[in-house]
Amino acid sequence: MRNLGSVPADRRREPVEMERLSRAGGRRSGARDLPVRPPAVRPNALAPKGGPKRELHDPDWVIVVAVVALASVGILMVYSASAIHSYALSRNAFQMVAPQIGAGLAGLATMIVLARVDYRYLRKVSLVLAIAALALLVAVLIPWFGASYNGASRWIQLGPFFEIHPAEVAKLALVVYLSHWLATRGTQIRSFFHGTVPFWIIVVPFLVLIAREPDIGTTSVIVAIALTLFFVAGARLFHLGMALAGGVAGGVFLVLSLGTYPLTRIQAFLDPWADPNGSGAQTISGLEALSAGGLFGTGLGNDKVIVPYSYNDFIFSVIGQELGFVGGLVVIGLFVAIAWGGIRTALRAPDTFGGLLAAGVTAWICVQAIIHICVVLMLVPVTGITLPFVSQGGSSLVVSFAAVGILLSISRETVERGWVNASADRGRGYGRTYLPGSRGGSIVAGPTSRA
């Protein structure tokens, strides 16, 4: 701003008065305009404490379209993969897809509601949500409370037709609580004793309980989510490397401590043809299904290769077989669209908590999709992990929709980069984060925003 001391006394004006006079047509003849700063965006008095409030606009429609398209493809593929099997067991071809449709509708309603709710309210319940998730993870290990299938205790039965997968709830709870904790930590996250150590104290209970089920696939996703948030929050690369090394060491210990279960899967990954009718059958069938699909697929319901658990753990093999290479690329492209929209939302979020939350949700969905597809392509061992929005599983579908609803809530307050220099969370300095607020400047509205 120009030095007012060099302006004659009769021409001096406060910026706000000059703006008022300009609008009223009351500027003196010969008086030079002073630059007028856009009005600051004030925190909403009705919103929870913890970040500036911007004028709301439409959510990111790229994310909306991609998610709805994936869920639609998922219902179609689940029906195609399970209809014959369901009819043979119960004379009802819709036995598996009907609950999936119900979960999809419930998830869609949840996404719409959460997209219209201020995401900052999650900060008030983040600790309660984390404790509740840990309680569910403990409960699923209790023999008379949790339901076991194929030697794994991963579900809690709630009535004859409904069961919940606590690990899915734990993903969302961890993303919310870690985002809140990292946002309030500020630059202390770069400290080993005040950042790295407390970070692992928060994450390790989730990892231990999920690994105890056992569920190695979800454990790997939890590690990926935690490390992504740790990096994005501004942790030192040396500490991040130590955390990654600790995660690898923990994974090795987990594999050795669980007995033959994980070792069998690793052996089947290294040489599935050593036991083609046993541990390697699913991997081989998945590859044969992809090969049978060719460029454009065999058509819906016209499977030439039957893959065990194809409606869940290997749903991408059904997509590759029935929709072909082109169909597989379309599904991968939809996940790329979610990644692009999620990263864009994180970079343009109005506060650090929102940026971390968007980054965590995006990492969760995309890493899980990558692992599932890599399993089918025999790039990693079989993990039993679902393809988000596509695989059969009500808990996964509803929780994934809820996570996207939160992401859309954040996207409703984003602005074009360059219009806003978002303020640091709660006024702290964030000199080294990789999100809005990293420069610690004050937030100002864009050209079209109103105070």
C-alpha positions as CSV (number, residue, x, y, z in Angstrom):
1,M,0.0,0.0,0.0
2,R,1.2,3.5,-0.8
3,N,2.7,5.5,2.1
4,L,-0.1,7.8,3.4
5,G,2.4,10.2,4.8
6,S,3.2,11.4,1.3
7,V,-0.4,12.2,0.5
8,P,-1.8,15.7,1.4
9,A,-4.0,15.7,4.4
10,D,-7.1,16.6,2.4
11,R,-6.6,13.6,0.2
12,R,-6.0,11.0,2.9
13,R,-8.7,8.4,3.2
14,E,-9.0,5.2,5.1
15,P,-9.3,2.2,2.6
16,V,-12.8,1.4,3.8
17,E,-14.0,5.0,3.4
18,M,-12.4,5.3,0.0
19,E,-14.2,2.2,-1.1
20,R,-17.5,3.6,0.2
21,L,-17.0,7.0,-1.5
22,S,-16.0,5.2,-4.7
23,R,-19.3,3.2,-4.7
24,A,-21.3,6.3,-3.9
25,G,-19.6,8.3,-6.6
26,G,-18.2,10.7,-3.9
27,R,-14.5,10.8,-4.8
28,R,-13.0,14.2,-5.0
29,S,-11.8,15.4,-8.3
30,G,-8.1,14.6,-8.7
31,A,-8.0,12.2,-5.7
32,R,-6.1,9.0,-6.4
33,D,-7.7,5.7,-5.5
34,L,-6.0,3.7,-2.8
35,P,-5.9,-0.1,-3.4
36,V,-8.8,-1.8,-1.8
37,R,-8.2,-5.3,-0.3
38,P,-11.0,-7.8,-0.8
39,P,-13.0,-8.4,2.3
40,A,-11.7,-11.0,4.7
41,V,-13.7,-14.2,5.1
42,R,-14.7,-14.3,8.7
43,P,-15.2,-17.5,10.7
44,N,-18.9,-18.5,10.7
45,A,-20.3,-18.0,14.2
46,L,-22.5,-21.0,13.8
47,A,-19.7,-23.3,12.6
48,P,-17.5,-25.2,15.1
49,K,-14.2,-23.6,16.1
50,G,-11.3,-24.7,14.0
51,G,-11.1,-22.9,10.6
52,P,-12.3,-20.1,8.3
53,K,-15.7,-20.4,6.6
54,R,-16.0,-19.7,2.9
55,E,-19.0,-19.1,0.8
56,L,-20.5,-22.5,-0.2
57,H,-20.8,-23.6,-3.8
58,D,-21.5,-26.8,-5.7
59,P,-19.5,-29.9,-4.7
60,D,-16.9,-31.4,-7.0
61,W,-19.1,-33.1,-9.7
62,V,-16.1,-35.1,-11.0
63,I,-16.0,-37.0,-7.7
64,V,-19.8,-37.4,-7.6
65,V,-20.1,-38.8,-11.1
66,A,-17.1,-41.1,-10.6
67,V,-18.4,-42.5,-7.4
68,V,-22.0,-43.1,-8.6
69,A,-20.6,-44.7,-11.8
70,L,-18.4,-47.1,-9.8
71,A,-21.3,-48.0,-7.5
72,S,-23.5,-48.7,-10.5
73,V,-20.8,-50.9,-12.2
74,G,-20.4,-52.6,-8.8
75,I,-24.0,-53.6,-8.5
76,L,-24.1,-54.9,-12.1
77,M,-20.9,-56.9,-11.6
78,V,-21.9,-58.4,-8.2
79,Y,-25.2,-59.6,-9.8
80,S,-23.4,-61.0,-12.8
81,A,-20.8,-62.8,-10.6
82,S,-23.2,-64.1,-8.0
83,A,-26.5,-64.8,-9.7
84,I,-25.9,-68.4,-10.7
85,H,-24.3,-69.3,-7.4
86,S,-27.1,-67.6,-5.5
87,Y,-29.8,-69.4,-7.5
88,A,-28.1,-72.8,-7.0
89,L,-28.1,-72.3,-3.2
90,S,-31.4,-70.6,-2.6
91,R,-33.3,-70.4,-5.8
92,N,-33.0,-66.7,-5.6
93,A,-30.6,-65.0,-8.1
94,F,-30.8,-61.7,-6.2
95,Q,-29.7,-63.1,-2.8
96,M,-26.4,-61.3,-2.8
97,V,-27.1,-58.3,-5.0
98,A,-30.3,-57.2,-3.1
99,P,-28.4,-56.3,0.1
100,Q,-25.8,-54.5,-2.1
101,I,-28.5,-52.4,-3.7
102,G,-29.9,-51.6,-0.2
103,A,-26.4,-50.6,1.1
104,G,-25.8,-48.5,-2.0
105,L,-29.0,-46.6,-1.5
106,A,-28.2,-46.1,2.2
107,G,-24.7,-45.0,1.3
108,L,-25.9,-42.6,-1.3
109,A,-28.3,-41.0,1.2
110,T,-25.4,-40.8,3.8
111,M,-23.1,-39.1,1.2
112,I,-25.8,-36.5,0.3
113,V,-26.4,-35.7,4.0
114,L,-22.7,-35.4,4.9
115,A,-21.9,-33.4,1.8
116,R,-24.3,-30.7,3.2
117,V,-23.0,-30.8,6.7
118,D,-20.0,-28.6,7.8
119,Y,-17.1,-31.1,8.0
120,R,-15.7,-29.1,10.9
121,Y,-18.2,-30.7,13.2
122,L,-16.3,-33.9,12.9
123,R,-13.6,-32.4,15.1
124,K,-16.0,-32.4,18.0
125,V,-16.6,-36.1,17.7
126,S,-13.2,-37.3,16.4
127,L,-12.0,-38.7,19.7
128,V,-15.4,-40.4,20.4
129,L,-15.4,-41.9,16.9
130,A,-11.8,-43.3,17.4
131,I,-12.6,-44.8,20.7
132,A,-15.8,-46.4,19.4
133,A,-13.9,-47.9,16.4
134,L,-11.3,-49.4,18.8
135,A,-14.1,-50.8,20.9
136,L,-15.6,-52.5,17.9
137,L,-12.2,-53.9,16.9
138,V,-11.9,-55.4,20.4
139,A,-15.5,-56.7,20.3
140,V,-15.0,-58.5,17.0
141,L,-12.3,-60.6,18.6
142,I,-14.6,-61.9,21.4
143,P,-15.6,-65.4,20.4
144,W,-19.3,-65.1,21.3
145,F,-19.6,-61.6,19.8
146,G,-17.7,-61.7,16.5
147,A,-18.5,-63.9,13.6
148,S,-15.7,-66.0,12.1
149,Y,-15.4,-67.1,8.5
150,N,-12.5,-69.1,7.0
151,G,-10.5,-68.7,10.2
152,A,-10.9,-64.8,10.3
153,S,-12.9,-62.9,12.9
154,R,-13.8,-59.7,11.0
155,W,-17.6,-59.3,11.4
156,I,-20.1,-58.5,14.1
157,Q,-23.5,-60.1,13.4
158,L,-26.4,-57.8,14.0
159,G,-29.5,-59.9,13.2
160,P,-29.9,-62.6,10.6
161,F,-29.4,-60.4,7.6
162,F,-27.0,-57.7,8.7
163,E,-23.4,-57.6,9.8
164,I,-20.9,-54.9,10.3
165,H,-17.2,-54.9,9.4
166,P,-15.5,-52.9,12.2
167,A,-12.3,-52.5,10.2
168,E,-14.2,-50.4,7.7
169,V,-15.4,-48.1,10.4
170,A,-11.9,-47.9,11.8
171,K,-10.5,-46.5,8.5
172,L,-12.9,-43.6,8.7
173,A,-12.4,-43.0,12.4
174,L,-8.6,-43.0,12.0
175,V,-8.7,-40.6,9.1
176,V,-10.9,-38.1,11.0
177,Y,-9.0,-38.3,14.3
178,L,-5.5,-38.2,12.8
179,S,-6.5,-35.2,10.6
180,H,-7.7,-33.4,13.7
181,W,-4.7,-34.3,15.8
182,L,-2.2,-33.4,13.1
183,A,-3.9,-30.1,12.4
184,T,-3.7,-29.0,16.1
185,R,-0.1,-30.3,16.4
186,G,1.3,-27.7,14.0
187,T,5.0,-27.6,13.5
188,Q,5.5,-29.9,16.4
189,I,4.9,-32.8,14.0
190,R,8.5,-32.3,12.9
191,S,9.7,-33.2,16.4
192,F,10.5,-36.9,17.1
193,F,9.2,-37.0,20.7
194,H,6.3,-34.5,20.2
195,G,5.3,-35.6,16.7
196,T,6.5,-39.1,15.6
197,V,6.2,-40.9,18.9
198,P,2.6,-39.7,19.7
199,F,1.7,-40.4,16.0
200,W,2.6,-44.1,16.4
201,I,1.0,-44.3,19.8
202,I,-2.3,-43.4,18.0
203,V,-1.9,-45.6,15.0
204,V,-0.4,-48.8,16.5
205,P,-3.6,-49.9,18.5
206,F,-5.6,-49.9,15.2
207,L,-2.9,-51.9,13.4
208,V,-2.5,-54.5,16.2
209,L,-6.3,-55.1,16.5
210,I,-6.9,-55.4,12.8
211,A,-3.9,-57.6,12.3
212,R,-5.1,-59.8,15.1
213,E,-8.3,-60.7,13.2
214,P,-6.3,-61.4,10.9
215,D,-6.7,-58.9,8.1
216,I,-3.4,-58.2,6.5
217,G,-5.0,-56.3,3.5
218,T,-6.8,-53.8,5.7
219,T,-3.7,-53.4,7.9
220,S,-1.7,-52.4,4.9
221,V,-4.3,-49.8,3.9
222,I,-4.3,-48.4,7.4
223,V,-0.5,-48.1,7.2
224,A,-0.7,-46.3,3.9
225,I,-3.4,-43.9,5.2
226,A,-1.3,-43.0,8.3
227,L,1.9,-42.5,6.4
228,T,0.2,-40.3,3.8
229,L,-1.3,-38.1,6.5
230,F,2.1,-38.0,8.3
231,F,3.9,-36.9,5.2
232,V,1.2,-34.3,4.1
233,A,1.2,-32.8,7.6
234,G,4.8,-31.8,7.2
235,A,6.8,-34.6,9.0
236,R,10.5,-34.8,8.4
237,L,11.5,-37.2,5.7
238,F,14.0,-38.9,8.0
239,H,11.2,-39.6,10.6
240,L,8.9,-40.7,7.7
241,G,11.6,-43.1,6.6
242,M,12.0,-44.4,10.1
243,A,8.2,-44.9,10.3
244,L,8.2,-46.7,6.9
245,A,11.1,-49.0,8.1
246,G,9.1,-49.7,11.3
247,G,6.1,-50.6,9.2
248,V,8.1,-53.0,7.1
249,A,9.6,-54.6,10.3
250,G,6.1,-54.9,11.8
251,G,4.8,-56.5,8.6
252,V,7.6,-59.1,8.7
253,F,6.9,-59.8,12.4
254,L,3.1,-60.1,11.6
255,V,3.7,-62.6,8.8
256,L,5.9,-64.7,11.0
257,S,3.7,-64.6,14.0
258,L,0.4,-65.6,12.3
259,G,1.7,-69.0,11.3
260,T,1.1,-70.7,8.0
261,Y,-1.8,-68.4,6.9
262,P,0.2,-65.5,5.4
263,L,3.1,-67.7,4.4
264,T,0.8,-69.8,2.3
265,R,-0.4,-66.8,0.5
266,I,3.1,-65.5,-0.1
267,Q,4.1,-68.9,-1.6
268,A,1.0,-68.9,-3.8
269,F,2.0,-65.4,-5.0
270,L,5.6,-66.5,-5.8
271,D,4.5,-69.7,-7.6
272,P,0.8,-70.3,-7.9
273,W,1.2,-73.2,-10.3
274,A,3.0,-75.2,-7.5
275,D,-0.5,-75.8,-6.1
276,P,-3.0,-75.0,-8.9
277,N,-5.9,-76.8,-7.2
278,G,-5.2,-75.4,-3.7
279,S,-3.7,-72.1,-2.6
280,G,-2.9,-71.0,-6.1
281,A,-6.3,-71.7,-7.6
282,Q,-7.7,-68.2,-7.1
283,T,-4.7,-66.4,-8.5
284,I,-4.6,-68.6,-11.6
285,S,-8.3,-68.3,-12.2
286,G,-8.1,-64.6,-12.0
287,L,-5.4,-64.4,-14.6
288,E,-7.3,-66.8,-16.9
289,A,-10.4,-64.6,-16.5
290,L,-8.5,-61.5,-17.6
291,S,-7.1,-63.4,-20.5
292,A,-10.5,-64.7,-21.6
293,G,-11.9,-61.2,-21.6
294,G,-9.7,-59.9,-24.4
295,L,-10.2,-56.3,-25.6
296,F,-14.0,-55.9,-25.3
297,G,-14.9,-58.8,-23.0
298,T,-17.2,-61.9,-23.2
299,G,-20.4,-60.0,-22.3
300,L,-22.4,-59.7,-19.1
301,G,-23.1,-63.1,-17.5
302,N,-21.1,-64.9,-20.2
303,D,-18.2,-66.0,-18.0
304,K,-15.8,-68.6,-19.5
305,V,-13.7,-68.9,-16.3
306,I,-15.2,-69.2,-12.8
307,V,-13.1,-67.4,-10.1
308,P,-13.6,-68.2,-6.4
309,Y,-15.1,-65.2,-4.5
310,S,-15.2,-63.3,-7.7
311,Y,-18.0,-61.0,-6.4
312,N,-15.8,-59.8,-3.6
313,D,-12.0,-60.3,-3.4
314,F,-11.6,-60.7,-7.2
315,I,-14.4,-58.5,-8.6
316,F,-11.9,-56.8,-11.0
317,S,-11.3,-60.2,-12.7
318,V,-15.1,-60.2,-13.5
319,I,-14.8,-56.7,-14.9
320,G,-11.8,-57.8,-17.0
321,Q,-13.5,-60.9,-18.3
322,E,-17.0,-59.5,-19.0
323,L,-16.1,-56.0,-20.0
324,G,-12.6,-56.7,-21.4
325,F,-9.5,-54.5,-21.3
326,V,-11.5,-51.5,-22.3
327,G,-13.9,-52.0,-19.3
328,G,-11.0,-52.4,-17.0
329,L,-9.5,-49.2,-18.2
330,V,-12.7,-47.3,-17.7
331,V,-12.9,-48.5,-14.0
332,I,-9.3,-47.5,-13.4
333,G,-10.0,-44.1,-15.1
334,L,-12.9,-43.5,-12.6
335,F,-10.5,-44.1,-9.7
336,V,-8.0,-41.7,-11.3
337,A,-10.8,-39.1,-11.5
338,I,-11.5,-39.6,-7.8
339,A,-7.8,-39.2,-7.1
340,W,-7.6,-36.0,-9.2
341,G,-10.6,-34.5,-7.5
342,G,-9.5,-35.5,-4.0
343,I,-6.0,-34.0,-4.5
344,R,-7.5,-30.8,-5.9
345,T,-9.8,-30.6,-2.9
346,A,-7.0,-31.1,-0.5
347,L,-4.9,-28.4,-2.1
348,R,-7.7,-25.9,-2.1
349,A,-9.3,-26.7,1.3
350,P,-10.1,-23.7,3.5
351,D,-8.0,-24.9,6.5
352,T,-5.4,-27.5,7.4
353,F,-7.9,-29.9,9.0
354,G,-9.9,-30.0,5.8
355,G,-6.8,-30.5,3.6
356,L,-5.6,-33.4,5.8
357,L,-9.1,-34.9,5.8
358,A,-9.4,-34.7,2.0
359,A,-5.9,-36.2,1.6
360,G,-6.6,-39.1,4.0
361,V,-9.9,-40.0,2.3
362,T,-8.4,-39.9,-1.2
363,A,-5.4,-42.0,-0.1
364,W,-7.7,-44.5,1.5
365,I,-9.9,-45.1,-1.6
366,C,-7.1,-45.0,-4.1
367,V,-4.6,-47.2,-2.2
368,Q,-7.2,-49.8,-1.5
369,A,-8.2,-49.8,-5.2
370,I,-4.6,-50.2,-6.3
371,I,-4.0,-53.1,-3.9
372,H,-7.1,-54.9,-5.1
373,I,-6.2,-54.5,-8.8
374,C,-2.6,-55.5,-8.2
375,V,-3.8,-58.7,-6.4
376,V,-5.8,-59.7,-9.5
377,L,-2.9,-58.9,-11.8
378,M,-0.6,-61.0,-9.5
379,L,1.6,-58.1,-8.6
380,V,1.1,-58.5,-4.8
381,P,-0.1,-61.5,-2.7
382,V,-3.8,-62.2,-2.2
383,T,-5.0,-59.9,0.6
384,G,-8.8,-60.4,0.6
385,I,-9.4,-56.7,0.2
386,T,-12.4,-55.2,-1.6
387,L,-12.5,-52.8,-4.5
388,P,-14.2,-49.6,-3.2
389,F,-17.8,-49.0,-4.4
390,V,-17.6,-52.1,-6.6
391,S,-17.0,-55.3,-4.5
392,Q,-19.9,-57.0,-2.6
393,G,-20.0,-55.8,1.0
394,G,-22.5,-53.5,2.7
395,S,-20.2,-52.1,5.4
396,S,-17.5,-51.2,2.9
397,L,-20.0,-49.5,0.5
398,V,-21.8,-47.4,3.2
399,V,-18.6,-46.3,4.9
400,S,-16.9,-45.4,1.6
401,F,-19.9,-43.3,0.6
402,A,-19.8,-41.6,4.0
403,A,-16.1,-40.8,3.4
404,V,-16.9,-39.3,0.0
405,G,-19.7,-37.2,1.5
406,I,-17.1,-35.6,3.8
407,L,-14.8,-35.1,0.9
408,L,-17.6,-33.3,-1.0
409,S,-18.4,-31.2,2.0
410,I,-14.8,-29.9,1.9
411,S,-15.0,-29.4,-1.9
412,R,-17.9,-27.0,-1.5
413,E,-15.6,-24.5,0.1
414,T,-12.6,-24.7,-2.3
415,V,-11.5,-21.9,-4.5
416,E,-9.1,-21.6,-7.4
417,R,-5.5,-21.7,-6.3
418,G,-4.0,-18.2,-6.2
419,W,-7.2,-16.5,-5.0
420,V,-6.7,-17.6,-1.4
421,N,-3.8,-18.1,0.9
422,A,-5.5,-20.1,3.5
423,S,-4.8,-19.4,7.1
424,A,-3.1,-21.9,9.4
425,D,-5.4,-24.0,11.5
426,R,-6.4,-22.3,14.8
427,G,-3.9,-19.6,14.1
428,R,-0.8,-21.8,14.5
429,G,2.2,-21.6,12.2
430,Y,2.4,-24.2,9.5
431,G,5.6,-23.4,7.8
432,R,6.3,-26.8,6.4
433,T,3.0,-28.5,5.6
434,Y,2.1,-29.5,2.1
435,L,-1.4,-28.1,2.2
436,P,-3.2,-24.8,2.3
437,G,-2.1,-22.9,5.4
438,S,1.5,-23.8,4.8
439,R,2.5,-20.1,4.5
440,G,0.6,-18.9,7.5
441,G,-1.0,-15.9,5.7
442,S,-4.4,-14.5,6.3
443,I,-7.3,-15.8,4.3
444,V,-9.0,-13.4,1.9
445,A,-11.9,-13.9,-0.3
446,G,-11.7,-14.2,-4.0
447,P,-13.2,-11.6,-6.4
448,T,-16.6,-13.1,-6.3
449,S,-16.8,-13.9,-2.6
450,R,-18.7,-12.0,0.0
451,A,-17.8,-11.4,3.6
